Amino acid sequence: MRYLGCKATLIDYIQKLFEEKGLLMNRGVLFDAFCGTGTIAYHFRDSFDLVLNDNLHCATTFASGRIYASRCKFVRLGFNPFDYFNANDNKVQGFFSKNYAPALSGRMYFSDENAGRIDYFRGQIQEWVDEERITNEEYMYLLSGLMESVSHVANIAGVYGAYLKTWDPRAVKPIVFMPPADTDIEGGKENNRHVEVCNGNIEDVIAEVPCDIIYLDPPYTKNSYSVQYHILETLIQNDNPQLKGITGARPYDNISNDWSKPNKVEVLFDRILAKTQASHIVFSYSSDGLMSKDYILYALKRYCYEESVTCEEINYKRYKNFKTEDKQGHREYLFYGHKKPIELVNYYCPLNYMGGKTPIIDFIKPMLFGRTKFVDLMGGGFNVGINTIGFAQVLYNDINFAVANILRMFKNEDTSTLLTFIEKTIKKYGLEKCGKDAYVRIREDYNKKYRNQNKGYWYLYVVILYGFQQQIRFNSSYEFNNPVGESGYSDSVKEKIVSFCRRIKEMDVIFHIGDYQEIDDYIDADTLVYVDPPYLITLGSYNDGKRGFRGWNEEEEERLLNYLDILVHRGCKVLISNLLEYKGLHNEYLYNWVGKHNIEIKQTIFRGRTETLIICQ
């Protein structure tokens, strides 16, 4: 059967990958998450138990029917149904005759003769299963044969999105009822591996499917499979839907086509990687796909052991239609990654916030336990808070309203809409790394037009991306005044946005903008308080008090430590990131505070300095 994206020509590459990664020794459960016609599942039918998923019933029916073929003996029926169908010329004027043949609908998908035969085949198969004269596996097998038979007489160019205006020679030949092609029936041993079938949008079912290996082969382009195969879906569901339009398309209210939409596909891909129970991820994609190769690699390296991630590029004959250009150098990509446990996955803020704990998050994470609530007292870029696991609620606080509101934007706004806005804004202004003129234009527009509008922080985020070291600095009137920088938007930034947004949306986060003592009523003995103040002995320019926010000095250091005394006596667990010593300087305030409490100190070397984590519980 003709089907977009069929992987028949890539089987040898996929087989080799399974062998090289030792996956065939596993013999557990293979989850074919976008099974299509089931080429991959059928190939590995003797090696794994299988879970087949597709949001089209016609796909899972064809895929499972092929696998069930060796089990179908038709004992209850008492005869070979293929011979039976081909030995008669019965016809019925049913749904296909009325809607997909010219005499009654004007549509030229099938000749009137073949449409009548299709209606007869479908009705007779349904009658047999309703009367329990065939098993469910035999039912799936016969329906897969019906789809194969239909594909040989359909008056289409390749998919069912539209019919041809003149008859293709093969469309006027009498339909022959045949088994699905390339199915080993005669002489093959009976397959007895467990096969489970589900029909759902993968993003909705992914977390519920136990499996060892997941194979992903999503749509690559803007072509919607639900549109391209609407007739086969109606044939299998047999539900006589209310059709619409010249082509007689069926409604698809419950089917997601977001895999065929720019910026939505990246969001879905991230969710699949995060939520799958599989230990091994195998992913087919195309150089013509909506997602870039680099984006895919960044995403895989977030959720998989980085050294395990591979990408093989394969020359491949590309599918072409009127929407695709005749490009040269088309490649199929075959990715692999060994997934990490969730506690080893780190998320990083898409703001390159100075002083952020991104480089040492693995050093801090083991201490983030022991209470129900987590308070990020001086949250900054939220790189610690976003990586907490097991807290019922997280409170983020910072005096910097710009950072806090951008984080709130990441949590509350639709991620794909935000990505589209960023990319359109970059294109509108012609922004690029070190592009001063374009940068100054958008910075001025932000200050004069956008700052107080609903999407003011959307624009501010784009400005920050292209500013010097992505610093967040304002003048006394809170006009953004950072000069142009050498950074910008990239696949790496995009992947950080997507993964960070998904994670923060899943968390119960409360945002507070202001002095840390304003949230004192929230903090009780069941709270872990993480404190990452400006480092007194290495004070950065972004905390000099000249950029729109209160600065940091000895007085502020002492005030903070006095407040932490209160929290310790309250029974809170307190974690402090700081430096005790640096280049001959000592933080005497912190030394004295440590001496008063029963604390544990852990240290790590980062960029030539000894980062200290002070633990008081």
Disulfide bonds with the S-S distance in Angstrom:
none
